[in-house]
């Protein structure tokens, strides 16, 4: 079984970047698809999305476009920030205890933008006020995107330069596995931090411009770009898209 969606409409575009390759339009099921996970759901209140662990801030995200619930996920799903930006299709099992209407709710989509460090590996903490601990099943599904804004986007952290670059990938329907720079003719992995930025510290050695960038999805698909990025030592944090 495969999941098919219009990935060609999700081509990652960056200002001053030229596309060298695009993703295919079909991906296999592995983490995604019919597999159901079992866990518990709790509540941690509202208003945390802008300061959540995954660092998405005000960027155009699925939860804003589709009015999805946002969640913090347990370490077994967060996976050191690899789970940032995934969407879960959550179904209450009707079991648990507490004072909430949650057990009677229908299946719903939720967007993962935070870590629940004290949660069990497959537990979910819902960003709304509520009470109790409730049984759920869930599966990972592609996130819905704004039909008018389906490009993946790079956000460059304030203070980045050719010597030290921090990049947050946003507006992806599926999880991003890796980001690489081509340095001296070789693709080198850029370290992904627990706060979901890919960080390259050159230890005094700047990257050359234009910068060759590779993104890899959770399914092993890759896209490549040639980017000028910034030459200023202290650029403003801004969205790079077109």
N, C-alpha and C positions, 0 to 999 in steps of 0.2 A: 504494500500500500504506500502511496506517496501523497504528499501535500503539494498542491499546485496553486500558485497565485501569480499575479502579474508582477514579477520581480523586475522586469525591464522598465516598469514605471517607477521603480524604487532606486534607480541608479544614483549612486553617491556622487554628488557634484560639489566641488569646492572652487571658490573664486580663484582664478589664475591657475587652475589645474586642468590638465587634459586627460580624458579617459583613454586608457589603453586596452581595457578588457571589461566585460560586463558579466554579471552573474547569470546562471541559467535560470529557466523558469520552473524547474521541478526539483524538489528536494526529497530525500528519503525520510522516513519516520525513524526516530531513535528516541531522543529525549521527548520530542514532540509526537503527536499522534494519539492512538487509542489507549496507550498505557495510563492506567489510573494509579495515583498515589493516595495513600491514606494518612490522615493526620488529624490534628485538633486546631480549632480556630478560637482565638481570643480577641480582645479589643484593646486598642491603645490610645483612643481619642483622635480628634481631628486637628488639622492645621499643620501637620509636620512635613508635607511634601516638598516645600521649598528648601528645607534644611536637611532633607533625608540623606542617608549614607551614600546613595548612588550618585549624588551631585548633579542631578538633572536640572534643578532650579526652575527657571521660567521657560525653558526650551520647549518647542512644539512637541508634545508627547501624546501618546495614544490616550492616556487617561484624561487629558484636557479635551481632546477632540470628541471622544465618545462618552464623556462623562462617566468614566469607569471608577469603581472603587479603587483605592490604593492600599497596598499591603506591605508589611515588613515580613520577610521570609526567614525561616530557620537556616542555620549554617549548612545543612545538607542540601539545600536548594540554592542558597546564596553563593556558595562555592568560591569564596574569596573575591566576590563582586561579579563573577561570570554570570550570575543569575539576574543582575541588574537589567531592567527593561523587559523582562519576560511577562507574558500574560498567562494567567491561570483561569481555567474554567472550573469554578468551584460549585460543588453540590453538597448541601447539608444532608447528613444521614438521618437526622431526627434524634440522634442520641446526644447525651451530655447533660449538663446541669447549669442553672443560672436563671436570671430574670431577663429574658429577651425573646423576641419573636423569631430569632434566627432559625430555629429548627424547622419552621414552616415556610421559609423563603424558597423561591425557585432558584435554579441554577443561574449563576451570574459570572461575568468576567471581572477580573481584577488585575491591576498593573503593579508589578513589584518595583518599588523605588527605595526600599529601606531594608536594613538588616535587623532581625530580632535575635541578638546574641544569646539571650537566655532561653530561647525557645528550643524545643526538640528539633531534630534535624529536618523533619518534613512538616513542622507546624507553621501556621500562618497567623499573623497578628493584623487584624483589620483596622484601618485608620478611620474609625468612627466610635462614638460613645456607645457603650454597651456593657453587658454583664454576663459572665459565665464562661464556660469552656465547652466547646461544641464539636462533635465529630463531623468530619468532612471527607469527601474524596475530591481529587482534582486532577486535571491533566493540563499539560503545557500546550498552548495553542499560539499561532501567529497573532500579533496584535493588530487591531484595526487602525488604519491611518487616515488622516484627512485626505479626501480625494484631490483636493487642490494643492496639497503640499506633501508629496510622497517621497521626496528625496531624503536619503540619509544625510546627516549633517555632522560636521566636526565643530566642536566648541574649543577654542584655544584659551587656556587659563591666563588670566592677567599676569604679566611678568614673564611670559614665555619669550624665548628668543632662539636663535640658532644654536646657542650653547645649552639651553635648558628648555625643553618643550613638554607641556602637559596638555593632553588631548582627551576630551570626553566625547564619545560617539553617541549620537541621539537620533531619535525618530526612525528606529529600525523595527521591522515587524518581527524579527527573530534575533536570538542572542548573538552577540559578537564574541568570537573565541579569541582572536589575536589581532594585533596591529603591529606592522613591521616597517622599518625604514631600510632602504637600500643604501648601504655604506660600503665603499670600496668594492663595489660590484657584487656584494653579498646581502641577502635579506637577513636582517637582524631583528629579533623580537624586541619589542619595547615593553618594559615591565609594566604590568597592570597593578595598581595600588588597590588597597581595600576600599578606598573612597571612589573607585571606578574611573580614575583617570589613568591613561597610559602615559608614563613618564620616562623621558630620556634625558639623562644628565650626562653631558659629554665629557665631564672631568677636564674642562679646559679646551676640549677639541670640538669646534662647531661643526654642525652638519653642513654639507654643501647644498647650494641652491641651483636649480630647482630640486626639491626634495622628492624622492621616489617613495611612495607610500603604498602599502599593501594591507587590505583588510581581509580577514578570514571569518566566515560565519561558523556557527556551531556545527554545520554540516560539511565543513571543509571547502566550501566554495570561496573563491577569492576575487577581489577586484583590485585594480592597480591604477594609480594616479601619479601624475607629475605635477608637483605643487611648488609655487614660489613662497608660500607662507609669508613670514614677516622678516624684514631686515632690521627693524627697530628693536633695541634691547628691552624695551618695556611696552609692548603692545597692549591695547585695551582688550579685555575679554569680550569677544564678539563672535557672532555666528558667521561661518564661512560657507556660503551656499550660493547657488544661482539657479 
